[in-house]
Amino acid sequence: MKKLMTFVLAALMCVGASAQKWENLGQTPQMGWNSWNKFACDINEQLIRETADKMVELGLVDCGYVYLNIDDCWHAQRDENGFIHEDPERFPSGMKALTDYLHSKGLKAGIYSDAGTQTCGCRPGSLGHEYQDALVYARWGFDYLKYDWCFTEDVNPYGAYKLMRNALRQAGRPIFFSMCEWGTYKPWEWAAEIGHSWRTTGDIGPFFATDMVHPKDDGTTWTQLSVLSIIDINEPLREYAGPGHWNDPDMLEVGNGMSVAEDRAHFSLWCMMASPLLLGNDLSNMTDETFAIITNKDVIAIDQDPLGIQGFRTAKNPGGLEYWFKPLENGDWAFCILNRSEEMAEAVVDWQEFNLTDELSGRSTAFDSQVYQLRDLWNKPAKRARKVTTAKALKVTVAPHDVALYRLTPAGKI
Ligand code: GLA
C-alpha cells in the first residue's frame, strides 16, 4: 500500500512538473501585422520600426492590431555554442533594442522559426536547439513565436510542437505559440494544449477564386491558395476552435492586389471564421479603401467577439451565394452573404428559412419568435433611414466576389 501511495504521489508530481502552454493568451484571435506576405525575405530593422510607427500613427493599435511579427529571414548563422543570432546587416541594433522599441510603442513583438533543420527560407531551423532558441527569444523580449514546418523530414509533429511549447514555458516569458504546419497532420485534433493557433491550410496568395501554381527548381510545384479555397478547408473545422486555440487560415492579403470587393469579402469571412487578423500589406503605402477595410471596428468586433465561436455557412454553394452565421455575445448574430460568382446577384432573404439551431453553441436564431434589428456593417445607412429588421425579408444586391455583412441584435418577441 505504501509503495502504491509513493507511486501515485510520484506520478502526480510528474504531471505537475510537466510543462503546459502559456494560458490566457489569445482569448480572442490574435491581431497584428506580419512581414511575410508583402516583404518575404526583404526585411530589416528599419522596415520593422517604420511599420511600428505606422501601426500607432494610423490607429491600428487602437483597433486591436498589437502584434508586430517578424517572419522568415531575420537570422544569421549559429555560433560555436549553437546560439542563434540576428543578421547583423539587416538588424544592426540587435533584436533586444528592436523589441524595446516595439514595446515602447505599445506593441508586442513576434519572431519566426521552424521545427526542422532549416526554415522555409533556408535559414537555421530550431531542430535540436529548441530550449536554446526559446531562451534567446525570451531574453530578446519576444511575445510571439510562429513555428514553421519546412525541412522536418521524419520529425514527429506532435513531439516537435510539444517540445517547443515546453521550451517556451521553461524560458519563463509568456509567448504566444503560433503553429504553422499547414494542417498537414490535422493539428486541430491534437494541438489545443500545445499552441494558441494552428494553420489549417497551405500558404495564401492574393487571389480570390483561383489558386496559383508555381514551378520549383527541382521540377515540382508549390501552390498559393485562393481565398475561396482556404475558406472551404477552414469552415468545417469550427468545432475545434475557441478561446486560446484558434484555427488559422493564414495571414491577410488585404491591400496586396485583389479588388476592393474581394478584399472586403476576404476580411469579412476571416472575421466570420474567428481567424487571426494578421495584416500582410505595406502600411506606409495603402489606399483609403484598404485602410477603411482593415479599420472597420464593427467588423473587427465580429472576429473578436468574446464567445469565440467560429461561424458557419448554411450550405456550400461553389458557384453562387452563400449565407453565413456566427453567434455573438448577448444573443446577437453576425450574418454574411458571400457572392462567390463573377456575376451580380440579388439575395432575397426570407428569415423564416433560416430558423436554425447551431448544435455547437446550442444557439438558435429563432426568427419565428424573435425580431432582430439589422445593422449593415459595410454601408452605414443614412441617419434618417428607417430601421431595418427581420420582420421583413431582406433584399440586397451583392457584387461579384463581394459580401453583405450585418449584425443582428434582438429587438423583441413576435
Ligand atoms: C512558410 C509559411 C509562410 C512563411 C514562409 C516563410 O511557407 O507557411 O507563412 O512563414 O514559410 O519562409
Boltz pocket constraint, residues with backbone or C-beta under 6 A from the ligand:
constraints:
  - pocket:
      binder: B
      contacts: [[A, 36], [A, 71], [A, 72], [A, 119], [A, 120], [A, 121], [A, 148], [A, 180], [A, 202], [A, 203]]
      max_distance: 6.0
